[in-house]
Structures are given as C-alpha cells and as structure tokens.
C-alpha cells in the first residue's frame, strides 16, 4: 500500500471517528449520555461497525443487517448486563 493511500485511509477513519465524537459530546452536553472518554467511545463504536464488515462471512445466515443495525447501538447504549 502506498503512503498516499495509507494516509488517505487514516484520514477517512479519523473523520468518521470525529463524527461519532460530535454526537457523543452533544449527547453528554444534553444529559442523554453519561460523561465518558469521548475518543475511546467513538473508537469503540467504529470498531463494532467495522467488525460487522470484517466478520460478516462468519455471521452469514446467523445475523442479518437489521439485527446488526439494532444490536450495535443496543450494546453501546445499554450494555450486555441485565438491569435489576
């Protein structure tokens, strides 16, 4: 991979993360989200989305796009533990 292509990909990745950061910061400001490390959470959301692209070969027939579209935000915003 050329340096130019690598830098272009990294720049695109950074822009996506910054978009998530804007939404998270706004949610924190409005009291919708609890204070957190914004950069970390933005990267975690991006990783979950990227994983769907990378892992869909293994998930084929077991999870569909609609389930992932609902599942990723559900995990991010509600976690995986039961609320008592």
Secondary structure, DSSP 4 states (H G I P E B T S, - for coil): --HHHHHHHHHHHHHHHHHHHHHHHHHHHTTSS----HHHHHHHHHHHHHHHHHHHHHHTTT--HHHHHHHHHHHHHH-SSPP-
